[in-house]
Amino acid sequence: MLAKANKKEKSRMTNSLVEYLKAIYIISNEQAAVRVTDIANLLGYSKPSVNRALNNLKNEGLIEYSPYSNIVLTEEGKVSAGHIMKRHGTLKLFLTEVLEVDDETAETEAKSMKYAVSEHTISKLEQYINKILDLGDLECGYNIASERCRKCVKISKKKKQAWGKE
């Protein structure tokens, strides 16, 4: 199913639509309802621009939306957005925690890299990150797409450095 979602993302979704889908995913995980205003505020775009993008995402079958109503991710939209977040999170975590690139640069470069790298390479990169950062020690069901988990990794890494394990 992810391969199908990935092909669909690559073939029809522009970088701009990917950012809108990510925004909906992020907002929907933080609050009960997602509105046009929420997306416009998060991305810094006008409401008419957001409405145009939402209609495109609706046509792709990724959201349920009608004007003046809440925006809801479809099951396909949730899978697609989760996949996008995981790819981005994996790349950003590698750049910040392994290569020690600053957060702002890592964010920009992860956005640029996420479709230039194959699914196989992302999977291998995730395995490498888990090994090099010793994420097995966390015993929490680590989710690379979760900002909370990425913060926890930084704390764990600092503790290991303080204890002389790195």
Backbone as CSV, one residue per row, in Angstrom:
resi,resn,N_x,N_y,N_z,CA_x,CA_y,CA_z,C_x,C_y,C_z
1,MET,0.816,-1.188,0.000,0.000,0.000,0.000,0.863,1.257,0.000
2,LEU,1.973,1.249,0.792,2.859,2.405,0.820,3.507,2.649,-0.534
3,ALA,3.859,1.571,-1.227,4.455,1.735,-2.560,3.466,2.420,-3.485
4,LYS,2.197,2.012,-3.389,1.157,2.633,-4.206,1.010,4.104,-3.843
5,ALA,0.976,4.409,-2.537,0.858,5.790,-2.095,2.073,6.594,-2.550
6,ASN,3.264,6.001,-2.457,4.481,6.688,-2.853,4.463,7.006,-4.344
7,LYS,4.015,6.048,-5.186,3.934,6.299,-6.621,2.967,7.433,-6.909
8,LYS,1.834,7.425,-6.201,0.837,8.464,-6.388,1.419,9.821,-5.994
9,GLU,2.136,9.883,-4.861,2.748,11.122,-4.422,3.714,11.650,-5.473
10,LYS,4.563,10.784,-5.994,5.582,11.192,-6.954,4.960,11.636,-8.274
11,SER,3.904,10.934,-8.710,3.383,11.207,-10.034,2.476,12.428,-10.075
12,ARG,1.749,12.718,-9.000,0.763,13.778,-9.093,0.935,14.922,-8.116
13,MET,1.689,14.739,-7.070,1.754,15.767,-6.043,2.968,16.663,-6.235
14,THR,2.690,17.945,-6.292,3.778,18.920,-6.351,4.335,19.102,-4.940
15,ASN,5.509,19.704,-4.845,6.085,19.989,-3.529,5.145,20.844,-2.693
16,SER,4.460,21.765,-3.350,3.523,22.635,-2.654,2.371,21.830,-2.038
17,LEU,1.796,20.911,-2.815,0.706,20.093,-2.281,1.188,19.193,-1.155
18,VAL,2.412,18.711,-1.246,2.988,17.901,-0.169,3.042,18.723,1.116
19,GLU,3.438,19.983,1.014,3.506,20.845,2.199,2.120,21.078,2.792
20,TYR,1.113,21.237,1.949,-0.264,21.382,2.439,-0.714,20.104,3.146
21,LEU,-0.424,18.952,2.554,-0.814,17.678,3.151,-0.122,17.495,4.507
22,LYS,1.162,17.828,4.569,1.891,17.762,5.841,1.252,18.682,6.877
23,ALA,0.888,19.884,6.465,0.285,20.851,7.387,-1.025,20.303,7.958
24,ILE,-1.842,19.719,7.111,-3.116,19.140,7.569,-2.843,18.019,8.566
25,TYR,-1.882,17.185,8.255,-1.515,16.068,9.123,-1.050,16.577,10.487
26,ILE,-0.184,17.564,10.489,0.357,18.122,11.732,-0.754,18.758,12.559
27,ILE,-1.569,19.578,11.926,-2.656,20.257,12.651,-3.654,19.239,13.194
28,SER,-3.985,18.236,12.399,-4.973,17.246,12.842,-4.462,16.422,14.024
29,ASN,-3.154,16.321,14.185,-2.592,15.625,15.336,-2.503,16.511,16.573
30,GLU,-2.696,17.812,16.391,-2.597,18.756,17.507,-3.938,19.258,18.003
31,GLN,-4.957,19.239,17.138,-6.269,19.747,17.530,-7.367,18.953,16.846
32,ALA,-8.580,19.109,17.341,-9.703,18.287,16.887,-10.130,18.605,15.452
33,ALA,-10.129,19.871,15.085,-10.621,20.260,13.761,-9.549,21.036,13.000
34,VAL,-9.507,20.819,11.685,-8.574,21.540,10.823,-9.394,22.465,9.935
35,ARG,-9.053,23.743,9.956,-9.765,24.734,9.147,-8.792,25.413,8.180
36,VAL,-9.346,26.054,7.187,-8.538,26.782,6.200,-7.636,27.796,6.903
37,THR,-8.184,28.503,7.876,-7.414,29.509,8.615,-6.199,28.898,9.303
38,ASP,-6.365,27.705,9.869,-5.244,27.036,10.544,-4.102,26.772,9.573
39,ILE,-4.446,26.282,8.391,-3.434,25.969,7.375,-2.771,27.249,6.880
40,ALA,-3.593,28.271,6.609,-3.061,29.559,6.137,-2.087,30.138,7.159
41,ASN,-2.440,30.069,8.434,-1.568,30.606,9.487,-0.272,29.808,9.608
42,LEU,-0.373,28.487,9.549,0.820,27.647,9.685,1.798,27.847,8.535
43,LEU,1.276,27.898,7.320,2.138,27.994,6.138,2.425,29.428,5.695
44,GLY,1.640,30.386,6.201,1.835,31.781,5.802,1.297,32.094,4.419
45,TYR,0.252,31.378,4.000,-0.365,31.593,2.688,-1.728,32.234,2.851
46,SER,-2.250,32.788,1.764,-3.585,33.385,1.803,-4.651,32.290,1.799
47,LYS,-5.831,32.632,2.304,-6.930,31.663,2.334,-7.343,31.207,0.920
48,PRO,-7.393,32.112,-0.074,-7.716,31.642,-1.432,-6.694,30.626,-1.965
49,SER,-5.413,30.837,-1.661,-4.382,29.877,-2.090,-4.602,28.530,-1.411
50,VAL,-4.912,28.572,-0.128,-5.172,27.332,0.615,-6.380,26.615,0.017
51,ASN,-7.440,27.357,-0.293,-8.643,26.741,-0.884,-8.345,26.050,-2.207
52,ARG,-7.523,26.671,-3.044,-7.156,26.050,-4.324,-6.412,24.735,-4.084
53,ALA,-5.461,24.766,-3.169,-4.687,23.560,-2.865,-5.590,22.474,-2.279
54,LEU,-6.517,22.862,-1.410,-7.425,21.889,-0.808,-8.292,21.214,-1.864
55,ASN,-8.725,21.967,-2.845,-9.505,21.367,-3.927,-8.675,20.354,-4.711
56,ASN,-7.391,20.645,-4.913,-6.501,19.692,-5.585,-6.313,18.433,-4.747
57,LEU,-6.120,18.602,-3.438,-5.970,17.443,-2.552,-7.254,16.626,-2.497
58,LYS,-8.391,17.312,-2.543,-9.687,16.619,-2.570,-9.818,15.807,-3.856
59,ASN,-9.435,16.394,-4.983,-9.488,15.686,-6.272,-8.566,14.471,-6.293
60,GLU,-7.497,14.518,-5.518,-6.566,13.384,-5.410,-7.106,12.300,-4.475
61,GLY,-8.190,12.614,-3.765,-8.767,11.649,-2.831,-8.038,11.607,-1.495
62,LEU,-7.289,12.660,-1.181,-6.492,12.671,0.038,-7.185,13.353,1.220
63,ILE,-8.184,14.193,0.917,-8.936,14.863,1.982,-10.419,14.894,1.637
64,GLU,-11.223,15.088,2.686,-12.639,15.399,2.527,-12.769,16.867,2.889
65,TYR,-13.387,17.649,1.982,-13.444,19.088,2.206,-14.545,19.716,1.377
66,SER,-15.255,20.629,1.999,-16.152,21.531,1.281,-15.999,22.895,1.946
67,PRO,-16.202,23.981,1.180,-15.970,25.324,1.729,-16.707,25.544,3.054
68,TYR,-16.043,26.223,3.966,-16.555,26.574,5.299,-16.767,25.369,6.215
69,SER,-16.146,24.256,5.878,-16.244,23.091,6.760,-14.835,22.659,7.178
70,ASN,-14.778,21.742,8.120,-13.485,21.225,8.565,-12.870,20.341,7.492
71,ILE,-11.563,20.245,7.513,-10.818,19.421,6.562,-10.446,18.126,7.271
72,VAL,-10.711,16.998,6.604,-10.438,15.694,7.194,-9.615,14.879,6.207
73,LEU,-8.532,14.275,6.697,-7.734,13.380,5.854,-8.512,12.092,5.612
74,THR,-8.516,11.616,4.369,-9.069,10.291,4.081,-8.057,9.252,4.554
75,GLU,-8.429,7.989,4.516,-7.468,6.948,4.897,-6.236,7.019,4.002
76,GLU,-6.464,7.207,2.707,-5.343,7.332,1.763,-4.500,8.564,2.099
77,GLY,-5.147,9.650,2.496,-4.445,10.867,2.876,-3.601,10.669,4.122
78,LYS,-4.147,9.918,5.093,-3.391,9.628,6.321,-2.154,8.799,6.017
79,VAL,-2.314,7.799,5.170,-1.173,6.941,4.799,-0.121,7.769,4.067
80,SER,-0.571,8.546,3.101,0.343,9.372,2.309,1.076,10.379,3.190
81,ALA,0.339,11.078,4.041,0.942,12.094,4.907,1.906,11.447,5.907
82,GLY,1.517,10.325,6.472,2.397,9.623,7.411,3.688,9.193,6.743
83,HIS,3.567,8.711,5.519,4.736,8.282,4.747,5.658,9.475,4.464
84,ILE,5.074,10.586,4.078,5.851,11.803,3.798,6.556,12.274,5.065
85,MET,5.841,12.273,6.183,6.428,12.709,7.453,7.581,11.799,7.876
86,LYS,7.410,10.500,7.648,8.465,9.559,8.030,9.718,9.768,7.183
87,ARG,9.558,9.932,5.876,10.709,10.177,4.996,11.442,11.436,5.433
88,HIS,10.665,12.487,5.645,11.242,13.770,6.045,11.931,13.642,7.402
89,GLY,11.257,12.994,8.346,11.811,12.823,9.688,13.097,12.024,9.693
90,THR,13.145,10.971,8.891,14.340,10.136,8.808,15.523,10.955,8.289
91,LEU,15.292,11.685,7.215,16.371,12.491,6.646,16.820,13.591,7.606
92,LYS,15.856,14.255,8.226,16.206,15.346,9.141,16.949,14.811,10.361
93,LEU,16.498,13.690,10.892,17.173,13.098,12.044,18.610,12.717,11.699
94,PHE,18.811,12.144,10.522,20.158,11.794,10.076,21.037,13.044,9.982
95,LEU,20.494,14.085,9.370,21.268,15.314,9.187,21.603,15.979,10.524
96,THR,20.632,16.030,11.438,20.865,16.740,12.705,21.643,15.915,13.720
97,GLU,21.300,14.641,13.858,21.871,13.848,14.942,23.121,13.072,14.552
98,VAL,23.234,12.679,13.300,24.422,11.929,12.875,25.451,12.874,12.273
99,LEU,25.024,13.718,11.352,25.959,14.641,10.705,26.116,15.962,11.444
100,GLU,25.255,16.203,12.436,25.275,17.408,13.255,25.126,18.694,12.440
101,VAL,24.241,18.642,11.447,23.876,19.820,10.668,22.897,20.628,11.515
102,ASP,22.967,21.964,11.458,22.047,22.775,12.257,20.604,22.540,11.804
103,ASP,19.670,22.768,12.708,18.262,22.422,12.506,17.652,23.102,11.273
104,GLU,17.930,24.375,11.092,17.350,25.116,9.967,17.839,24.566,8.620
105,THR,19.132,24.332,8.515,19.704,23.766,7.287,19.163,22.363,7.054
106,ALA,19.094,21.562,8.122,18.588,20.191,8.009,17.147,20.178,7.517
107,GLU,16.339,21.090,8.008,14.930,21.176,7.577,14.851,21.455,6.083
108,THR,15.588,22.444,5.617,15.600,22.815,4.194,16.109,21.662,3.329
109,GLU,17.200,21.046,3.747,17.796,19.983,2.943,16.958,18.714,2.963
110,ALA,16.318,18.405,4.090,15.445,17.225,4.152,14.267,17.394,3.193
111,LYS,13.728,18.613,3.093,12.634,18.875,2.152,13.098,18.612,0.713
112,SER,14.293,19.039,0.399,14.834,18.863,-0.949,15.168,17.411,-1.263
113,MET,15.624,16.675,-0.254,16.117,15.313,-0.470,15.034,14.238,-0.467
114,LYS,13.881,14.511,0.129,12.961,13.419,0.440,12.482,12.616,-0.764
115,TYR,12.458,13.193,-1.951,12.059,12.401,-3.116,13.232,12.019,-4.002
116,ALA,14.413,12.512,-3.658,15.607,12.159,-4.421,16.188,10.833,-3.945
117,VAL,15.703,10.337,-2.810,16.221,9.121,-2.202,15.165,8.026,-2.304
118,SER,15.585,6.827,-2.708,14.645,5.719,-2.871,14.104,5.233,-1.535
119,GLU,12.997,4.523,-1.585,12.399,3.936,-0.384,13.373,2.965,0.274
120,HIS,14.092,2.204,-0.536,15.075,1.256,-0.020,16.171,1.984,0.766
121,THR,16.651,3.084,0.209,17.703,3.858,0.874,17.179,4.485,2.165
122,ILE,15.956,4.980,2.154,15.359,5.536,3.372,15.298,4.459,4.454
123,SER,14.896,3.259,4.078,14.813,2.149,5.021,16.194,1.823,5.610
124,LYS,17.205,1.765,4.756,18.577,1.493,5.211,19.087,2.631,6.108
125,LEU,18.756,3.848,5.748,19.158,5.001,6.534,18.513,4.951,7.924
126,GLU,17.254,4.570,7.974,16.559,4.436,9.252,17.217,3.355,10.116
127,GLN,17.585,2.232,9.509,18.277,1.170,10.248,19.616,1.677,10.789
128,TYR,20.328,2.420,9.966,21.619,2.967,10.379,21.447,3.938,11.548
129,ILE,20.459,4.815,11.458,20.199,5.778,12.528,19.875,5.038,13.824
130,ASN,19.019,4.031,13.730,18.653,3.255,14.919,19.887,2.618,15.559
131,LYS,20.782,2.125,14.717,21.999,1.471,15.214,22.975,2.491,15.805
132,ILE,23.265,3.538,15.075,24.286,4.502,15.483,23.852,5.297,16.716
133,LEU,22.545,5.582,16.824,22.045,6.332,17.976,21.578,5.411,19.092
134,ASP,21.685,4.104,18.852,21.327,3.101,19.864,19.900,3.307,20.363
135,LEU,18.955,3.428,19.422,17.570,3.709,19.777,16.869,2.527,20.427
136,GLY,17.457,1.344,20.322,16.894,0.185,21.002,16.847,0.381,22.515
137,ASP,17.732,1.231,23.048,17.758,1.519,24.480,16.531,2.285,24.953
138,LEU,15.820,2.915,24.039,14.693,3.745,24.441,13.476,2.920,24.881
139,GLU,13.327,1.711,24.373,12.255,0.791,24.759,10.881,1.461,24.804
140,CYS,10.574,2.245,23.797,9.311,2.995,23.842,8.514,2.899,22.547
141,GLY,8.922,2.066,21.627,8.225,2.044,20.342,8.552,3.284,19.540
142,TYR,9.815,3.643,19.509,10.291,4.852,18.837,9.667,5.025,17.459
143,ASN,9.160,6.224,17.200,8.561,6.573,15.919,9.341,7.749,15.344
144,ILE,10.082,7.498,14.289,10.966,8.511,13.710,10.210,9.741,13.194
145,ALA,8.905,9.588,12.905,8.107,10.701,12.394,7.607,11.621,13.512
146,SER,7.779,11.224,14.753,7.261,11.993,15.884,8.286,13.008,16.384
147,GLU,7.866,14.262,16.451,8.745,15.317,16.969,9.097,15.029,18.423
148,ARG,8.154,14.500,19.170,8.403,14.158,20.576,9.516,13.115,20.682
149,CYS,9.485,12.122,19.801,10.527,11.086,19.811,11.887,11.655,19.421
150,ARG,11.892,12.563,18.457,13.169,13.168,18.049,13.775,13.979,19.191
151,LYS,12.925,14.647,19.989,13.428,15.384,21.151,13.992,14.415,22.175
152,CYS,13.310,13.292,22.347,13.773,12.274,23.293,15.140,11.727,22.871
153,VAL,15.346,11.545,21.573,16.634,11.063,21.069,17.738,12.043,21.442
154,LYS,17.457,13.330,21.311,18.470,14.340,21.655,18.819,14.260,23.140
155,ILE,17.815,14.086,23.980,18.056,13.970,25.420,18.873,12.719,25.710
156,SER,18.488,11.594,25.101,19.201,10.334,25.302,20.649,10.454,24.843
157,LYS,20.857,11.115,23.713,22.211,11.288,23.164,23.065,12.130,24.123
158,LYS,22.470,13.177,24.686,23.210,14.029,25.623,23.591,13.256,26.882
159,LYS,22.668,12.425,27.381,22.955,11.622,28.568,24.107,10.661,28.297
160,LYS,24.099,10.002,27.136,25.165,9.064,26.787,26.507,9.784,26.690
161,GLN,26.497,10.984,26.115,27.746,11.746,26.014,28.255,12.110,27.404
162,ALA,27.337,12.488,28.296,27.730,12.845,29.661,28.303,11.647,30.409
163,TRP,27.801,10.450,30.109,28.272,9.246,30.764,29.511,8.663,30.080
164,GLY,29.950,9.314,28.997,31.156,8.868,28.299,30.952,7.664,27.409
165,LYS,29.700,7.428,26.968,29.428,6.268,26.111,29.637,6.574,24.643
166,GLU,29.864,7.819,24.272,30.101,8.133,22.866,31.486,8.676,22.665
